[in-house]
Amino acid sequence: MNLSNINKILAIEVNKLGDVVCATPAFYRLRKYFPNAELNILVSESWASLFNETNYIDYIHKFPNNPSTFILLKIGLQLRRLKFDLVCSLSPIVKNALLAHICATRYAIGYLDFEKRIPNYLKSPKIKSKGFSISPQPPSSYQISETALRVCDALGINENENSNHLYTFLNAQLLSTNDLENLGIPCSVPFIIIHPFASWEFRSWSTKNTSELINLLHQNYSYHIVLIGSHFEKENLEKIKSMCDGQERITIYAGDRIDRVALALKRCSLLISTDSGLLHLGTALGTPAIGLYGPVPPELTAPPSKVNIYLYSKIDCSPCEQKKCVRPNNPCMNLITPMEVFNNVSKIFIERPLCEVA
């Protein structure tokens, strides 16, 4: 394939938030190596607003959340009529692969197999191509943040710079301070965001541990706490708040407005989060974080960072598929204690005092 003949590109990542954030460096690299091509991206509608102010993407196509097979095929055929020269599937999920096969009128590259639904870190998926040949890609393990960039490498568009900071190319559409105040987040004082849940059940931290951590923080620091989760998690967030002292200094945000979440992450002093897309987004926006890991070691899925602290206790069954816990009475996430998290909060604030608002 002659790369100079590529005039119209579609990059597909319709998976979870963390995968979209990890795909952002690949979007940027595609733009850099095809400066005159029209760059289109297809992402889930929940995350599309992250790219509204991004000046290197020409068109953002929104993919509906949980579409039927009929809707997926309809969207694929609509995109096919746009006649892309190159379609890239940026992570190994069935929806990405199916859309790439439907949309590709000339060339396709990336994760094109219809793989069984298991976590990416347990796979060794091959990068394949359609319409042209690439060098054989031997199966190998890799860090989850490298998933999309491996597609660029297969195209021969690699970089020598430190990929740990490629996330700076994410340009979230941030709202005004008033928008945070309207959510009950007081921007006049420092605040910490705590995200105790995750889309994978066994990555969540318990309500008991979360409330104990908040009480420890309240006893030792003066700040506001913002508990963040999806609207499905609101009841559990309220349960955590009810178990805490100083409830007037706790705000709950349970919603799916990712632009509001991004603004809060950008302005907070610290993010404490499970292994989740929110942890990747916070790191992308430059917020220091403490990541809580259990089913998966951080070396496989944690966002690269020079300031984050990742807490993890190695046990025999990690990494796991997260479909069933073989330690139901003492799951691995319970090995992270509130005191351990609190002690690491103190370490972070030695270098970045809490009295400074981001």
Protein Blocks (a to p, Z undefined) as FASTA:
>chain_A
ZZklpcbdcdddfbdfklmmmmmmmmmmmmmmmmmbccdddddfklmmmmmmpckbfbdc
dddehiafklmmmmmmmmmmnopabdcdfbdcfklmmmmmmmmmmbccdjfbccddddfk
lpccddddehiacdddddddddfklmmmmmmmmnopacfbdfklmmmmpccddddfklmm
mnopafkbccddddfbdfblklpccfklmmmmmmmmmmmpccdddddddfklmmmmmmmm
mmpghkllcccdddfbfklmmmmmmmmmbdcddddfklmmmmmnopacddddfkbcfklm
pccdfkbccdddddfklccehlaccblmlcfklmpcfklmmmmmmmmmmmmcfklcZZ
